[in-house]
Amino acid sequence: MKKPRLNTLSLALAVTMAASSLTACAGRPPAPVAVVQPMDDAMNCTAIQAEVAANNRRLAALGTESGAKVAQNVAAGIAGAIFLFPLLLMDFQGAAGIDERALQARNQYLATLARPRCAGPAMS
């Protein structure tokens, strides 16, 4: 009795689908930052400026992540037109977008805190 052999195309397809399922994993859950935080009342101008700078760096990274997720979803959608399985790998959570909006709201709140705290000494 002969054992059936996988042809090269079937093997390549199986490896590609296995690799896709291990790398995509349908995205990460969102982790939005709270707009108002307990230590806000104690922040001085320097601390506010440092946090805004850190938030801006995080926003840039989230923009890159968001673009990569769009590309991943497009690729999964195209592959899903041929094979059903890749459609399961699409990221519908939009974690990067949720996190971006939360950081933008935090930066706006920090800007309101910075106005009185970063103002120079009053001129007489």
N, C-alpha and C positions, 0 to 999 in steps of 0.2 A: 504494500500500500504506500503510495507516494504522498508526502506532505505537500500541501500547496505552498508555493513560494510567493513572497511579496515582490511585486515588480518595483523597479526603481521609482516610478512616479508615486506609487502608493506609499512607499517608505518615505520619500521626500515630503509628501503631504502630511503624513503622520508626525514626522519630526517638526515640521513647521507649525502645525496646530498645537503640539505639545509645548513648543517654545513660546508661542503666542499666549497660551493660557498661563504659563508661568510668569511671563513678564508683564502682562496687562493687568490682570487681577481686578479689572473694572474700577480702578481708581481708589482714592483714599477718602475717608470721611472728612467733612469740613471741620475746621477748628478755629472758628471766628474768635477774635480778641474782643473782650468786653470794652465798650465805649468808655464807661466810667469805671475807674479802678480805685481800690482802697487808699493807695498811697498818693493819689492825685493832689490832695490838699497840702502835702508836704513837699511837692516838687517845686524847685526854683527854676529860673529861666534856663540855666545850663542843662538841667535834667530834662526839661521839656524839649529843648532843641536836640538833645542826644536821642531821645525817644523818637522824635519825628524823623530824624535821619535814619535810625534803625528801621522804622516802619517803611520809609521810602525804599530802602534796600530790599526789604521783604516784598514790597509791592512789585519791584522790578523782577524778582525771582518768580513771583506768582504769575506775572505776565508771561514769562517764558514757559512756565508749567502749563498755563492755560492754552498757549499756542501748540504745545506738544500734545495736549489732550485732544485738541481739535483735529490735528493730523492723525492721531491714533484712531479717533472715531471715524474719520473719513476712510481710512484704510480698512477698518473693521466693517464699515458699511459696504464698501466695494467688494470685499471678500465675502461678506454676508449675502450679496446678490447671487453669488455662485454657490457658496456653502452656508448652511444655516448657523453652524457653530460660532463663527466669528461675531455674529450679532450679540452673543452673550458677553463678549469682551468689551462692549462699548461702555463708556463712562457717562452715566446720566446724572451723577451727583453734583457736578459743577462745583466741587470743593474750592478750586482756585478762585472762582468768581465770588463765592460767598465770603471767603477770607479777604479778598480784595476790598469788597464793599465794607466789611467790618473795619479794616485798617484805615480806609478813607474816612469813615465816620469818626474813628478814634483821633485821626489827625485833625479833623475839623474841631473836635472838642478840645484837643490840646491847643489849638490856635486861639480859642476863646480864653483858655487859661493863661496863655502867653501874653496876651495884650497888656493886662495890668502888671504882670510879673516881670516882663522884659522891657517895660518902659523905662527910659532913662530918668534921672533925677529931675524933679520939677524946676523950671526956670523961674526966678523971681524978678 
